[in-house]
Amino acid sequence: MTVVVVTGGTRGIGLGLVRSFLARDCDVVYCGRSIPTQDVDPRSLGVLADVTDRAAVQNLWDEAVARFGKVDIWINNAGVSTSRKPLWDLPPDELDTVIDVNLRGLAHASAVVLAAMRAQGHGTLWNMEGFGSGNQKAPGLVAYGATKRAVTYLTDALAKDLGKDSLVKVAHLSPGMVVTDLLSRDYTPEEFAKAKKIFNILADKVETVTPWLADRVLAGVPNGGRVAWLTTPKAFARFATAAFRKRDLFA
């Protein structure tokens, strides 16, 4: 049985991944800063964990191994965004939080997980990309985009450190534009009306994207590889057919 750990697995893409892996007969461990009173499934384990705390991440690994005996796949999914404001108007605590969770927490988790996977002799670490990973830029997303750009570099560098023949691998996971609270927060009604037009072309719902991602993760990629839902050719095709493809993801 494949054992999968998903950080930030209590909502959004993380919860969708948890459900998708369970539907594919995996054993799943997930974490969050709060955990539902009942697990998503009897074959799953929810663990209270703050990913910015390295000891908490180590405990998450230990809980997974104690329950299921190993960890085959670990997905660093936990992430936050900030208010859509210029950097100079952004409250310092929001800046600290997005860097702590998206970059510092992911780096600490990667260190814990790769050390443990090397000790057990196998495993794949997947790091979640996002807006900015491909060098995209947009007003109000400086901090978030910078952290995701850094995640891409970190993942590539870790893959190089491991080497192409390593039994332990690290890879990129790119969900594209997904309808979650992170996507639509902090817009004025007028701003959202404009943004919604783009979202309805490029975005997808969690329940559409996460089963596809789960299948590709289970299929595996070479060390340093990438699984991406919204590729450039797919984006161009969607814009080209938008007039004939009416969608309302927010209905």
N, C-alpha and C positions, 0 to 999 in steps of 0.2 A: 504494500500500500504506500502510495506517495504521500509524504508529510509536507504540508505547506504552511508557512508562517506569513501572515499579512499584518503589517503595522498599520495603524489607523483604520482598523477593519470594522468599525461600528457604524459607519455612515458612508454615503456617496460611493465613489469608485471602490474603496476598500471593502465595504459591505457587499457590493456587487461581485467582487472577486471571491470573497468568502463563500457566497452562495453558489457561484459558478464552479468552484473547485469541489465543494461538497456534492454538487450534482454530478460530478465526474468521479465520484467514489474516492476522493482524497480525504485524508485526515487533516483537519485545519485548526491551526492555532492563530488567534488574532488578538490584537491589543487595542486599547484606547485609554483615554483619561477617565472615562467612565465605562462601565460594562453593564449590559442589560441583566436583569435579575435571572434570566434564563438564557442559556447558550442558544445560538442560532440553530443548532442541531446537536443531537446526542454525541455525534462523532467529532464535534468541535470543542475547543477550549478557549474561553475568553480570559485574558489576563490583564489586570490593571497595570498600565505602564505609561510612563512619560518618556518618550524616546530621547529627550534631551539629557536624561540621566543614564549614564553608561552602565551603572550598576543595575538599573531597571531593565535595560536591554539584555544584559547578561542573565538576569533572572528569567526573562521571557524565553531565552534559549533553553535555560535549564528546565523550566516548566514544560516546554515542548518535548524535550528529550525524556523527561521523567514520565510523561504521559504516553508518548508514542515511540520512544526509543531512538529517534534520529530526527534530522531535519534535512529534507532533500532540496526544498526550494524556500527561499526567504525573499519576500517582496517588501522593500522599503517604500511604502506608499504614504505614510503619514506626512501631511503637509498643510500649511496654512497660507493665507494671503493677507494683505493689508488693505486698509481703506484706499480707494482710488484717489490718491492725492500726490502732488509733486513731493519729491523727497524732502524738500525744505519745509513742507507743511505737515509732514508725517510725524505723529507722536513718537517719541523715542522708544516707548515700550512696544509699540507695534513693529518698529524696525528691528528691535532686539529679538522679538518673538519669531518673526519670519526667518531671520538668519539662524536663530537657535534651532528651530524645528527642521527647516528645509535643508540646511547645510551642516551645521555643527552636529545636530542629532543624527543625521544620515551618515556623516563621516564616522562618528563614534560607533553607530550600529554596524557599519561596514567593517570596521576594525574587529569588533566582537565576533561577528558572524564569520568572516573569512578565517580568522584564527581557529574558530571552532570547527569549521568545515574542513580546513586543512588537517586538523587533528583526527577527524572522523574519516577522512580520505575521499570525500566527494561532496557535491552540492553546487547549487547555482544561486547566486545573489543577484536579484533584479532591482535596479534603482529606477524609480518613477521620474520620468521627464515631464515637462510642462511648458507653458508659454515662456519663451526665452531660451529654451534649450537649443533651438535652431537659429539663435541670434535675432529672433523677432523683438520688436520694440513697440510699446504703446504708452500713451500718457497714463500716469498713475500706477504703472506696474514696474517701476524701476527696481524696487527691492525684490519683489517676487521673481521677476525675470532674471535678475542677476544671480539669485540663488539657484535657479534651474539651469542657467548656463554653466554655473560652477559644478552642478551635479553631473552634467554631461562630461565635463573635463575630468572630474574625479573618477567617474566610471571608466573612461578610456584609459586613464593612468593606472587604475587598479588592474585592469585587464593586461596591460603591458607588464606590470610587476609580476603577475601570476604566470605569464608565459603561455604560448599557444598550445602547449602539450599538457597543461595542467588539468587534473581531474576535478579541480575546483574552478568554477567559472563565475564571471561577473558580466552582466548584460544590461542593456537599456530597455525600458518598457515605456512606450509612448502611447497614451490613450487618445490623443487628439483633443478635440473640443467636446466636452461632455457636460450635459445639463445637470449641474449640482449647484449648491448655494455659493460656491466659490466663483462660478461663472457669472452669476447675475447680481452679486452684491454691490451696493453703493452706487447704483445708477439712479439718476433722477428719472421721472416718468418719460421726459422728452428724450433723454439719452438712451434709455432702454428701448424705446420705440425704434430708434435708429439701429442700435446694436442687434436687436431682435431679428432684423432682416438678414444679417450676416449669420447669426446663430442658426436660423432656420435653414440656411444653406449648408453650413459646415459642421454644425454640432450634431450630436446623437445622444440618445438616452443611455443611462447606465446599463439598463437591461439589454440593450443592443450591443454595446461595446464589450462588456466584461466577459460574456461567454466566449467571444472570439479571442480575446486576450488570453483567457485561461487555456484554450486549446493550443495556442501557439507557445505559451510558456511550458506546457507539458510536453510539447513536441521538442522543445529545446533549440538552442542556437549555438554556434561556436563561441568561444570565449571572446568577449568584446562585441558580440552581436547585438542586434536591435530587433524588437518587435514593435511595429508602428501601425496604428489603425488608420490615421489620416495622413496618407502620403501625399506628396506634391501632385502626382498625376491624378489621384482621386479628388483632390481639392479643385484642380482645374476642370475636371469632368463635371463636378457638381455645379460650379459657376456656369459652365457651358449649357447645362440642362436645367438650370434653376427656373426658367420661365415655364417649363413643362412639368415641373416637379414641385407641386405645392405641398408645403409642410408647415405645421404649426406645433412645435415641440412644447409650447407653453399653454396649450389649450386646456 
